[in-house]
């Protein structure tokens, strides 16, 4: 059992590390695109604030650890976590290699459900809790798109009302504001995304009988925060290029609006303890603000490719985790 627990912690931290460089683009792509920050400074800032954000709360971790299945009562809980993490890591690496900004959240939660079905049966999945999470995952990008659209319109009216028509001056002002908004977004990203790895570790600890509740131990918080911070420090350049330049042209004004929108949505979700896809939220905010600026210049081909990936991620993750569990724990062991 100790060996399995070591494997769980190692895989969870590896997933968090990959999540760090896979989702680095989420927080810093717009600020790099507009040259508000240099890539090196942007990544260093994101890594630091991701770590700080990850240490602040544990509401999302408790949701991930207990909403999809009850780790205290489930059969083969430790093996289930291992299969789920392996599936999530494989899908994250594949989408990173293909430069597609997919959702680490969709991957992990879908994989956990698939592994539970394989290891304990369909009846062991808490379908009510799983459905609630899926609803948040679906609604959050829609809200981000709509809110980004509204915020961008409001900013445009404020700029028009101020009478400032100097594009160079406006760019200077919003590049400065982008530094603040990118920092807030990095902090928000760490506060939601790193907790998913914390939650899956706690799931394994409870399933193994090491602890009886879903409270996140300090060593788990620090380990997950460090793993995400280190992953972020590497940078996911392939996805940064997709988010920063292949959806719509980003200027300082809509870059700031996108970051602000994303931060508001992510912070609210973290506050109520619900995991969401920061990838989906940020990409949707960029599309929403970009539609106000240049609707006809939005690269709808790239958007449709992203949407297809978003739709297929959960079912593929379920099937992949189910297959991995069956292969490792039914056929091999």
Secondary structure, DSSP 8 states (H G I E B T S, - for coil): -HHHHHHHHHHHHHHHHHHHHHSHHHHHHHHHHTTSS-HHHHHHHHHHHHHHHHHH--HHHHHHHHSSS-TTT-TTHHHHHHHHHHHHHHHHHHHHHTT----HHHHHHHHHHHHHHHHH-GGGS-HHHHHHHHHHHHHHHHHHHHHHHHHHHHHHHHHHHHT---HHHHHHHHHHHHHHHHHHHHHHHHHHHHHHHHHHHHHHHHHTTS-SS----HHHHHHHHHHHHHHHHH--HHHHHHHHHSSS---HHHHHHHHHHHHHHHHHHHHTT----HHHHHHHHHHHHHHHHHGGGS-HHHHHHHHHHHHHHHHHHHHHHHHHHIIIIIII-
